[in-house]
Amino acid sequence: MKTIRTLASEIGVTKQAVFQRMKKEPLASDLNGFITKIGGTVYVCSEGEGLIKDQFYKVQKASAIIHMDDGLINAVNDSINTLQDQLSRKDRQLDILNLHISIKSRQIENLSRRIEDLSAALTLSQEQTKTAQALHAGDIRRETLEAMIQSQRSAEIEKTGFWKKAFRRKEAQI
């Protein structure tokens, strides 16, 4: 058997806390037969001691769980805040990247238009070159034909005799 004071010191509470807990139900009913009062001192037998300690340990465990839960809640809230900050930074980074993408898209569109313009100019230039080549080829043919005709005339003139030359001149003059 232990006194209330001894029991209170073992649990780590005051003897008044033990008395208050002993007066509350369901512990008050459960302790009937386990408490003895001798000369103004209250004694508790080992079964009653176990009941009282269980009541205090349950409260201490619940208190520890609550404190643990507060710590856990604070840790979770800190993690949430950190993650929200990271998301905000990532959102800003995405906004910047989207801006860069839109700028690059406009640059690509401008370059595509420029390529189309240059392709059209190249096609026109090629057509003009073909036309110029055809004209030049025509000029060369004409010059070649004229040269051939001139050489044939020269050859005919050389073949013709003296009398033909003389008569042709007269015919030409008449």
Number of C-alpha atoms within 10 A of each C-alpha: 16 15 17 21 18 14 20 20 11 11 16 10 13 15 17 12 12 19 16 10 16 19 12 10 10 11 16 14 11 14 19 10 11 15 18 14 10 7 5 7 10 15 20 20 15 13 14 21 19 11 16 23 16 14 15 18 13 11 12 12 11 12 12 12 13 12 12 12 12 12 12 13 12 12 12 12 12 12 12 12 12 12 12 12 12 12 12 12 12 12 12 12 12 12 12 12 12 12 12 12 12 12 12 12 12 12 12 12 12 12 12 12 12 12 12 12 12 12 12 12 12 12 12 12 12 12 12 12 12 12 12 12 12 12 12 12 12 12 12 12 12 12 12 12 12 12 12 12 12 12 12 12 12 12 11 11 13 11 11 11 10 10 9 12 14 11 11 11 11 10 9 8 7 6
